[in-house]
Amino acid sequence: MTNSLNFMIYGVNGYTGRHCAEEALKRGLQPVVAGRNQARVSRAASDMNLSFRVFDLTDTRAAIEGLQGTTAVLNCAGPFSATARPLLEACTAAGVHYLDVTGEIGVFEYVHQRDDHWRQAGIVALPGVGFDVVPTDCMAAMLKEALPEATRLRLAFKSKHGKLSPGTAKTMLEGFAKGCTIRRNGRLEQTLAGSITDTIPYPGGPSLSVVIPWGDVSTAFYSTGIPNIEVYTSAPEAQLKQMRSMRRFTPLLRWTWVQNFMKRRIERHVTGPDESERNRDTSELFGEVTNDAGDCLSMTMTSPNGYSLTFDSAITAMQQVLAGTVKPGAKTPSMAFGSSFVLGLEGVRVIEGPGQKRD
């Protein structure tokens, strides 16, 4: 049996980190919890009766020392644009496997373009083990298996309520400042926010949706090799109009002081959904692949809300990495665990498989 004391959750004082630690406890695991704020980390650790460590990722030596005695770390401290690289640097030096729950395209690209580096270090580098991007990544892999010559992939998701945590809100702020990202002919391209829309046939019915800069435009490329990828989310017409009207402020949002001001406001005013809110929320997912001959296959899926799925998938992924089932190198969820990984998570159901009629 894997020693439950040899993995760490960094960012335990945040919304997702705290709930991932609680999920680990439910499974009889005892992670070491960590973060950079002494008071908050110690309070969270005391509440859960867990061992804790405190170190700032800007201090590489302290981070390496903080990781000593652990086999793997789950990074829950977003935005990951600030935390992924320094923690990966420390993991490389300490020989510790790295997982996180990011959905940030820049982080995925950084990790996968350095596959040889992680292999040589003997560590697994596995970003995106939460709702961003486990269900959509597994859908992409299933669809690619069903249509191997696929050249275009479209993915979409819809949340019933979609209340955000502070970390997710800050990540979305950064993403909006950069514009929207798609993949065309194997290359990442930027488009204007709100410029690409379609009506997506979700399990609960068709819904107007808009392309967003979701992590799968990076991860699904590495998982499947499909060169053209778009990811959509449901957006009412009023929300689309608001998104388009915000384009004029995009240059302003790129200023560091504006970003910092907005993030401080998010920290003060945004709270993640509580358990009852999560239980009332659900997610619907759609995936579609097309080849150059015009053949098309699609599938749909339902799942719990994104946060509950994240807590489940992140700890399940950690358990499999600790069990030694994943070889070193840069991985996506489907590369690490197979396309059916998502189907083993609680509450996930395929409504319509590739090329099959819905039940």
C-alpha positions as CSV (number, residue, x, y, z in Angstrom):
1,M,0.0,0.0,0.0
2,T,1.2,3.5,-0.8
3,N,2.4,5.5,2.1
4,S,-0.2,8.2,2.4
5,L,2.2,10.6,4.2
6,N,4.5,11.1,1.2
7,F,2.5,13.6,-0.8
8,M,1.9,17.3,-0.4
9,I,-0.9,19.6,-1.2
10,Y,0.5,23.1,-1.8
11,G,-2.0,26.0,-1.5
12,V,-4.1,24.4,1.3
13,N,-5.3,27.8,2.5
14,G,-7.2,28.3,-0.8
15,Y,-10.6,27.0,-1.8
16,T,-9.6,24.1,-4.0
17,G,-6.5,23.1,-1.9
18,R,-8.6,22.9,1.3
19,H,-11.3,20.7,-0.3
20,C,-8.7,18.5,-2.0
21,A,-7.1,17.9,1.5
22,E,-10.5,17.1,2.9
23,E,-11.1,14.6,0.0
24,A,-7.8,13.0,0.8
25,L,-8.8,12.6,4.4
26,K,-12.1,10.9,3.4
27,R,-10.0,8.3,1.6
28,G,-7.9,7.6,4.7
29,L,-4.9,9.6,3.4
30,Q,-2.7,12.0,5.4
31,P,-1.1,14.5,3.0
32,V,1.3,17.1,4.2
33,V,-0.2,20.5,3.5
34,A,1.7,23.6,2.7
35,G,1.5,27.2,1.5
36,R,3.3,30.5,1.9
37,N,1.1,32.1,4.6
38,Q,2.1,30.8,8.1
39,A,-1.1,31.8,9.9
40,R,-3.5,30.5,7.2
41,V,-1.6,27.3,6.5
42,S,-1.2,26.4,10.2
43,R,-4.9,27.1,10.8
44,A,-6.0,24.9,8.0
45,A,-3.7,22.1,9.1
46,S,-4.9,22.4,12.7
47,D,-8.5,22.1,11.5
48,M,-7.8,18.9,9.7
49,N,-5.1,17.5,12.1
50,L,-2.5,17.4,9.3
51,S,1.2,18.1,9.3
52,F,2.2,21.3,7.5
53,R,5.1,23.2,6.0
54,V,5.4,26.8,5.1
55,F,7.6,28.1,2.2
56,D,7.4,30.8,-0.5
57,L,7.9,29.6,-4.1
58,T,10.0,32.7,-4.8
59,D,12.7,31.1,-2.5
60,T,13.9,28.1,-4.6
61,R,16.1,26.7,-1.8
62,A,13.3,26.9,0.7
63,A,10.9,25.2,-1.7
64,I,13.3,22.4,-2.4
65,E,13.8,21.9,1.4
66,G,10.0,22.1,1.9
67,L,9.5,19.2,-0.5
68,Q,12.0,16.9,1.2
69,G,10.5,13.5,2.2
70,T,7.6,13.8,-0.3
71,T,7.1,11.8,-3.5
72,A,4.7,14.1,-5.2
73,V,3.0,17.5,-4.8
74,L,-0.4,18.7,-5.9
75,N,-0.3,22.4,-6.6
76,C,-3.6,24.1,-5.9
77,A,-2.2,27.7,-5.6
78,G,-3.4,29.7,-8.5
79,P,-3.0,31.6,-10.7
80,F,-0.6,29.0,-11.9
81,S,1.1,31.5,-14.2
82,A,2.9,32.5,-11.0
83,T,3.3,29.2,-9.2
84,A,3.8,26.4,-11.7
85,R,7.3,27.2,-12.9
86,P,9.0,27.8,-9.6
87,L,7.3,24.7,-8.0
88,L,8.3,22.6,-11.0
89,E,11.9,23.9,-10.7
90,A,11.9,22.8,-7.0
91,C,10.3,19.4,-7.9
92,T,13.0,18.8,-10.5
93,A,15.8,19.5,-8.0
94,A,14.1,17.4,-5.3
95,G,13.0,14.5,-7.6
96,V,9.3,15.1,-6.7
97,H,6.4,14.4,-9.1
98,Y,4.3,17.4,-9.9
99,L,0.5,17.7,-10.4
100,D,-1.8,20.7,-10.5
101,V,-5.3,21.8,-11.2
102,T,-4.6,24.5,-13.7
103,G,-6.5,25.3,-16.9
104,E,-4.0,27.8,-18.1
105,I,-2.8,27.3,-21.6
106,G,0.6,28.9,-20.9
107,V,1.3,26.4,-18.1
108,F,0.4,23.4,-20.3
109,E,2.6,24.7,-23.2
110,Y,5.5,25.2,-20.8
111,V,5.2,21.7,-19.3
112,H,4.7,19.8,-22.6
113,Q,7.5,21.6,-24.5
114,R,9.9,20.4,-21.8
115,D,9.0,16.8,-21.8
116,D,12.7,15.7,-22.2
117,H,13.6,17.8,-19.2
118,W,11.1,16.1,-16.9
119,R,12.1,12.6,-18.2
120,Q,15.7,13.2,-17.5
121,A,14.8,14.4,-14.0
122,G,12.7,11.2,-13.5
123,I,9.6,13.1,-12.5
124,V,6.0,13.1,-13.8
125,A,4.8,16.6,-14.8
126,L,1.0,16.4,-14.9
127,P,-0.8,19.7,-14.9
128,G,-4.6,19.9,-15.3
129,V,-5.9,17.1,-13.1
130,G,-9.2,19.0,-12.2
131,F,-12.3,19.8,-14.2
132,D,-9.8,21.8,-16.3
133,V,-9.1,19.5,-18.2
134,V,-9.9,15.9,-17.2
135,P,-13.4,15.4,-18.7
136,T,-12.8,17.2,-21.9
137,D,-9.3,15.7,-22.4
138,C,-10.7,12.2,-21.9
139,M,-13.5,13.0,-24.4
140,A,-11.0,14.2,-26.9
141,A,-9.0,11.0,-26.5
142,M,-12.1,8.8,-26.8
143,L,-13.2,10.6,-30.0
144,K,-9.7,10.3,-31.5
145,E,-9.7,6.6,-30.8
146,A,-13.1,6.3,-32.6
147,L,-12.0,8.5,-35.6
148,P,-8.2,8.2,-35.8
149,E,-7.8,10.4,-38.9
150,A,-9.7,13.3,-37.2
151,T,-8.3,16.8,-38.1
152,R,-10.8,19.0,-36.2
153,L,-11.9,18.8,-32.6
154,R,-14.6,20.9,-30.9
155,L,-15.2,20.6,-27.2
156,A,-17.8,22.4,-25.1
157,F,-19.1,22.5,-21.5
158,K,-22.1,24.1,-19.8
159,S,-22.5,24.6,-16.0
160,K,-26.0,24.9,-14.5
161,H,-24.9,27.7,-12.1
162,G,-21.1,28.1,-12.3
163,K,-20.2,30.0,-9.1
164,L,-16.4,30.7,-9.1
165,S,-13.7,30.3,-6.5
166,P,-11.3,33.2,-6.0
167,G,-8.5,31.3,-7.8
168,T,-10.6,30.6,-10.8
169,A,-11.8,34.2,-11.0
170,K,-8.2,35.5,-11.0
171,T,-7.2,33.0,-13.7
172,M,-10.1,34.1,-15.8
173,L,-9.1,37.7,-15.4
174,E,-5.6,36.9,-16.7
175,G,-7.1,35.0,-19.6
176,F,-9.5,37.8,-20.6
177,A,-6.5,40.2,-20.7
178,K,-4.8,37.9,-23.3
179,G,-7.8,37.4,-25.5
180,C,-9.2,34.1,-26.8
181,T,-7.0,31.2,-28.0
182,I,-7.7,28.5,-30.5
183,R,-5.5,26.0,-32.4
184,R,-5.3,26.2,-36.2
185,N,-3.0,23.8,-38.2
186,G,-1.2,22.9,-35.1
187,R,-0.4,26.4,-34.0
188,L,-2.0,28.5,-31.3
189,E,-3.8,31.6,-32.5
190,Q,-5.4,34.6,-30.8
191,T,-8.9,35.7,-31.6
192,L,-11.1,38.5,-30.3
193,A,-13.3,37.6,-27.2
194,G,-16.8,36.7,-28.3
195,S,-15.9,36.4,-32.0
196,I,-16.6,32.7,-32.6
197,T,-20.0,31.3,-31.5
198,D,-22.2,28.3,-32.3
199,T,-25.3,26.5,-31.0
200,I,-24.0,23.4,-29.2
201,P,-26.2,20.3,-28.7
202,Y,-25.6,19.7,-25.0
203,P,-27.3,16.7,-23.3
204,G,-30.0,19.0,-21.8
205,G,-30.7,20.7,-25.2
206,P,-29.0,23.1,-27.6
207,S,-27.5,26.3,-26.2
208,L,-25.7,29.3,-27.7
209,S,-22.0,29.0,-26.9
210,V,-18.8,31.0,-27.4
211,V,-15.2,30.0,-27.9
212,I,-13.0,30.6,-24.8
213,P,-9.3,30.1,-24.1
214,W,-9.7,26.8,-22.3
215,G,-6.7,24.5,-21.6
216,D,-7.7,21.8,-24.1
217,V,-6.5,23.9,-27.0
218,S,-3.1,22.9,-25.6
219,T,-3.6,19.6,-23.9
220,A,-5.9,17.9,-26.5
221,F,-3.2,18.6,-29.1
222,Y,-0.7,16.6,-27.1
223,S,-3.2,13.9,-26.2
224,T,-4.5,13.4,-29.8
225,G,-2.4,15.2,-32.3
226,I,-5.5,16.9,-33.8
227,P,-4.3,20.2,-35.3
228,N,-7.5,22.2,-35.2
229,I,-9.2,22.7,-31.8
230,E,-11.8,25.0,-30.4
231,V,-13.4,25.0,-26.9
232,Y,-16.8,26.5,-26.2
233,T,-18.9,27.3,-23.2
234,S,-22.5,28.2,-22.9
235,A,-23.2,32.0,-23.0
236,P,-26.6,33.7,-23.3
237,E,-26.8,36.5,-25.9
238,A,-26.7,39.2,-23.1
239,Q,-23.4,37.7,-21.8
240,L,-22.0,37.7,-25.3
241,K,-22.8,41.3,-25.8
242,Q,-21.1,42.2,-22.5
243,M,-18.0,40.1,-23.5
244,R,-17.7,42.0,-26.8
245,S,-18.2,45.4,-25.1
246,M,-15.4,44.6,-22.7
247,R,-12.9,44.3,-25.6
248,R,-12.1,48.0,-25.3
249,F,-10.7,47.5,-21.9
250,T,-8.4,44.6,-22.8
251,P,-5.2,46.8,-23.2
252,L,-5.9,48.2,-19.7
253,L,-6.2,44.8,-18.2
254,R,-2.7,43.9,-19.4
255,W,-1.2,46.5,-17.0
256,T,0.2,44.8,-13.9
257,W,-1.2,47.3,-11.4
258,V,-4.7,46.9,-12.9
259,Q,-4.4,43.1,-12.6
260,N,-3.2,43.4,-9.0
261,F,-6.0,45.8,-8.1
262,M,-8.6,43.5,-9.6
263,K,-7.1,40.4,-8.0
264,R,-7.3,42.1,-4.5
265,R,-10.9,42.9,-5.1
266,I,-11.5,39.2,-6.1
267,E,-9.9,38.0,-2.9
268,R,-12.1,40.3,-0.8
269,H,-15.4,39.7,-2.5
270,V,-15.4,36.3,-4.3
271,T,-16.0,33.0,-2.4
272,G,-16.3,29.6,-3.9
273,P,-19.6,27.6,-3.8
274,D,-20.4,25.8,-0.5
275,E,-21.4,22.2,-0.4
276,S,-25.1,22.8,-1.0
277,E,-24.4,25.0,-3.9
278,R,-22.0,22.4,-5.4
279,N,-24.6,19.7,-5.0
280,R,-27.2,21.7,-6.8
281,D,-24.9,22.4,-9.7
282,T,-24.1,20.0,-12.6
283,S,-22.0,20.1,-15.8
284,E,-22.8,19.1,-19.4
285,L,-20.1,18.3,-21.9
286,F,-20.0,17.9,-25.7
287,G,-17.3,16.7,-28.0
288,E,-17.0,16.4,-31.8
289,V,-14.3,15.3,-34.2
290,T,-14.3,15.7,-38.0
291,N,-11.9,14.3,-40.6
292,D,-10.9,15.8,-44.0
293,A,-13.5,13.5,-45.8
294,G,-16.3,15.1,-43.8
295,D,-16.9,12.2,-41.4
296,C,-18.1,13.4,-38.0
297,L,-18.4,11.7,-34.6
298,S,-19.7,13.3,-31.4
299,M,-20.4,12.4,-27.8
300,T,-22.0,14.0,-24.8
301,M,-21.4,13.6,-21.1
302,T,-22.8,14.8,-17.7
303,S,-20.8,15.3,-14.5
304,P,-21.0,16.8,-11.1
305,N,-20.1,20.5,-10.8
306,G,-16.6,21.4,-11.8
307,Y,-15.3,21.8,-8.2
308,S,-16.6,18.5,-6.9
309,L,-15.1,16.7,-9.9
310,T,-11.8,18.5,-9.3
311,F,-11.5,17.3,-5.7
312,D,-12.3,13.7,-6.9
313,S,-10.1,13.7,-10.0
314,A,-7.1,15.4,-8.4
315,I,-6.8,13.0,-5.5
316,T,-7.5,10.0,-7.7
317,A,-4.8,11.1,-10.1
318,M,-2.4,11.6,-7.1
319,Q,-3.1,8.1,-5.9
320,Q,-2.3,6.6,-9.3
321,V,0.9,8.6,-9.6
322,L,2.0,7.5,-6.1
323,A,1.2,3.9,-7.1
324,G,3.9,4.2,-9.8
325,T,1.6,3.6,-12.8
326,V,2.8,6.7,-14.7
327,K,6.1,7.0,-16.4
328,P,8.2,10.2,-16.0
329,G,7.6,13.1,-18.5
330,A,5.0,15.6,-19.4
331,K,1.5,14.1,-19.4
332,T,-2.1,15.0,-19.9
333,P,-4.8,13.1,-17.9
334,S,-5.6,10.8,-20.8
335,M,-1.9,10.2,-21.6
336,A,-1.3,9.3,-18.0
337,F,-4.3,7.2,-17.1
338,G,-6.1,6.4,-20.4
339,S,-9.2,7.9,-22.0
340,S,-11.6,6.1,-19.6
341,F,-10.1,7.8,-16.5
342,V,-13.0,10.2,-16.3
343,L,-15.5,7.4,-16.3
344,G,-14.2,6.1,-13.0
345,L,-15.0,9.4,-11.2
346,E,-18.1,9.7,-9.2
347,G,-21.2,11.0,-11.0
348,V,-19.8,11.0,-14.5
349,R,-22.0,9.5,-17.2
350,V,-21.7,9.2,-21.0
351,I,-25.0,10.1,-22.5
352,E,-24.1,9.5,-26.1
353,G,-21.0,7.8,-27.2
354,P,-19.1,8.4,-30.4
355,G,-21.4,7.7,-33.3
356,Q,-24.1,6.3,-31.0
357,K,-27.6,7.5,-30.3
358,R,-28.3,8.8,-26.8
359,D,-30.0,6.4,-24.3
